[in-house]
């Protein structure tokens, strides 16, 4: 039996294009380098770790991933195996990114002979693309390009719970390219994924009510539900961005109905808009269900676990038999019984109490303590806000020069500087209240603040260098004086992203 040669070489160029995306990994595999112990550096594996790092940041919607962030990730994962300091890992991260995205501006390419067309061809591919940048710190951030996503997807069959996030990424790419038919298919797949996740949540709800019989099982289910809830929240945010992107596309096509092709494209975008609304509605119900599952089902399971422990506790067997069945030292027996003994109570009078402060009242004197207190006037409230706002402005004005080197700093670093410049501030409660208010209202866009806000002072101090401020919790605590201790925070005054950057993946 003979085979048809034409059918064998069909789509040969497309297959070579798919194979070409593995070329950067092979180039990394050929690189040679050693750590401080003289061991070979596994560039091939580090290349795959780099792809996974950028993919996870894309899923988490983190848009500030560059050389420094990659180096910290590689150091955290590999420092026990690869003996390099943080500077060495930063150089390593720069080498890997150089392979995925050449600094000379040329795209990665692969030339081959196409046996289907009988011609020499060259395919171009891009694994990493430039994302936003920070001009103040001269930092460039990166994100996975389309071929980078293909390379990640080809390395693993992802679990179904990540399917909606993956479909959202592909839908954004197809909308940017104008592939409206493929966009409708992605929405259909998201709808099916939402149905599958609905069934899974119902199954988890039943499992929670009947399977939690220990603290370990409860902790496992709690983490599972919190992960699902967190992922649904991120997907919901992406749906909002997709709605905005579709709306802008629809508005731009509305005024360009010059030919049949434009009219057809406009009809497609209307269908996509309606279908996206339906899928988002189903997804919103999923999010609500996950919140109910986390707040009610888990609480009920925890209470059930508590009462199961009480019901199964046998005092005779667990306490009496253990205490009387084997001899114990007296101090051990007392410690064993102590949780079941009542606290000793005694009412005592100390002779020194005669020297305590006494309340002396004259007969017939009016009890002023029972009078109603008058509230403060609006003028006093306004002056108080103005005074607090002026204090916030003074503190932030002192902090502004600290941000000249980098736009993201921890509260601990700021307090270290304040300890040198204005140590008396660290003794004032209002200094710590300011950071707690910023964390509570974060992220803060300055243009949304009204004139009477106590944060206007911060707006005046930072208005020349940024349009917003973001404060999130960070590891550790800060205590410079004995009176006050505060959770460490990460303060970000990066310039607010522009409209074009919000539409990037």
Secondary structure as UniProt FT lines:
FT   HELIX           5..8
FT   TURN            10..11
FT   HELIX           12..20
FT   TURN            21..22
FT   HELIX           23..30
FT   TURN            36..37
FT   HELIX           43..59
FT   TURN            60..61
FT   HELIX           67..78
FT   TURN            79..81
FT   HELIX           86..100
FT   TURN            103..104
FT   STRAND          108..114
FT   TURN            115..118
FT   STRAND          119..125
FT   STRAND          128..134
FT   TURN            135..138
FT   STRAND          139..144
FT   HELIX           146..154
FT   HELIX           160..162
FT   HELIX           163..177
FT   HELIX           180..211
FT   HELIX           215..254
FT   HELIX           260..292
FT   HELIX           293..297
FT   HELIX           298..312
FT   HELIX           316..320
FT   HELIX           321..325
FT   HELIX           330..337
FT   HELIX           338..340
FT   HELIX           351..355
FT   TURN            363..364
FT   HELIX           368..370
FT   HELIX           378..400
FT   HELIX           401..404
FT   STRAND          408..410
FT   HELIX           411..421
FT   HELIX           423..427
FT   HELIX           429..441
FT   STRAND          444..445
FT   HELIX           446..448
FT   TURN            451..452
FT   TURN            454..455
FT   HELIX           456..462
FT   TURN            463..465
FT   STRAND          468..478
FT   STRAND          486..492
FT   HELIX           499..502
//
